């Protein structure tokens, strides 16, 4: 992030969603392998939106 970057409500929202998904993954809070893969896919998508990858 640059020095002129404004941290917005949407940035905070994405961070909280990302945190929640990572916690679900680490706790094993999913029903199937397909759901685990979907969580991982969503994590990658959010990280991409946030410029983390």
Rosetta constraint file for C-alpha pairs under 8 A:
AtomPair CA 1 CA 5 HARMONIC 6.24 0.50
AtomPair CA 7 CA 11 HARMONIC 6.26 0.50
AtomPair CA 7 CA 12 HARMONIC 7.66 0.50
AtomPair CA 8 CA 12 HARMONIC 6.55 0.50
AtomPair CA 9 CA 13 HARMONIC 6.12 0.50
AtomPair CA 10 CA 14 HARMONIC 6.15 0.50
AtomPair CA 11 CA 15 HARMONIC 6.23 0.50
AtomPair CA 11 CA 50 HARMONIC 7.64 0.50
AtomPair CA 12 CA 16 HARMONIC 6.26 0.50
AtomPair CA 13 CA 17 HARMONIC 6.26 0.50
AtomPair CA 14 CA 18 HARMONIC 6.04 0.50
AtomPair CA 14 CA 46 HARMONIC 6.85 0.50
AtomPair CA 14 CA 50 HARMONIC 7.83 0.50
AtomPair CA 15 CA 19 HARMONIC 6.07 0.50
AtomPair CA 16 CA 20 HARMONIC 6.12 0.50
AtomPair CA 17 CA 21 HARMONIC 6.19 0.50
AtomPair CA 18 CA 22 HARMONIC 6.15 0.50
AtomPair CA 18 CA 43 HARMONIC 6.15 0.50
AtomPair CA 18 CA 46 HARMONIC 6.73 0.50
AtomPair CA 18 CA 47 HARMONIC 7.77 0.50
AtomPair CA 19 CA 23 HARMONIC 6.17 0.50
AtomPair CA 20 CA 24 HARMONIC 6.23 0.50
AtomPair CA 21 CA 25 HARMONIC 6.24 0.50
AtomPair CA 21 CA 39 HARMONIC 6.44 0.50
AtomPair CA 21 CA 43 HARMONIC 6.72 0.50
AtomPair CA 22 CA 26 HARMONIC 6.16 0.50
AtomPair CA 22 CA 43 HARMONIC 7.38 0.50
AtomPair CA 23 CA 27 HARMONIC 6.03 0.50
AtomPair CA 24 CA 28 HARMONIC 6.00 0.50
AtomPair CA 24 CA 29 HARMONIC 4.82 0.50
AtomPair CA 24 CA 30 HARMONIC 7.07 0.50
AtomPair CA 25 CA 29 HARMONIC 6.25 0.50
AtomPair CA 25 CA 30 HARMONIC 7.43 0.50
AtomPair CA 25 CA 36 HARMONIC 6.93 0.50
AtomPair CA 25 CA 39 HARMONIC 7.22 0.50
AtomPair CA 25 CA 40 HARMONIC 7.86 0.50
AtomPair CA 30 CA 35 HARMONIC 6.12 0.50
AtomPair CA 30 CA 36 HARMONIC 6.20 0.50
AtomPair CA 31 CA 35 HARMONIC 6.46 0.50
AtomPair CA 31 CA 36 HARMONIC 7.84 0.50
AtomPair CA 32 CA 36 HARMONIC 6.38 0.50
AtomPair CA 33 CA 37 HARMONIC 6.25 0.50
AtomPair CA 34 CA 38 HARMONIC 6.21 0.50
AtomPair CA 35 CA 39 HARMONIC 6.20 0.50
AtomPair CA 36 CA 40 HARMONIC 6.30 0.50
AtomPair CA 37 CA 41 HARMONIC 6.11 0.50
AtomPair CA 38 CA 42 HARMONIC 6.18 0.50
AtomPair CA 39 CA 43 HARMONIC 6.18 0.50
AtomPair CA 40 CA 44 HARMONIC 6.30 0.50
AtomPair CA 41 CA 45 HARMONIC 6.24 0.50
AtomPair CA 42 CA 46 HARMONIC 6.19 0.50
AtomPair CA 43 CA 47 HARMONIC 6.08 0.50
AtomPair CA 44 CA 48 HARMONIC 6.08 0.50
AtomPair CA 45 CA 49 HARMONIC 6.30 0.50
AtomPair CA 46 CA 50 HARMONIC 6.18 0.50
AtomPair CA 47 CA 51 HARMONIC 6.15 0.50
AtomPair CA 47 CA 52 HARMONIC 4.99 0.50
AtomPair CA 47 CA 53 HARMONIC 6.19 0.50
AtomPair CA 48 CA 52 HARMONIC 5.82 0.50
AtomPair CA 48 CA 53 HARMONIC 5.58 0.50
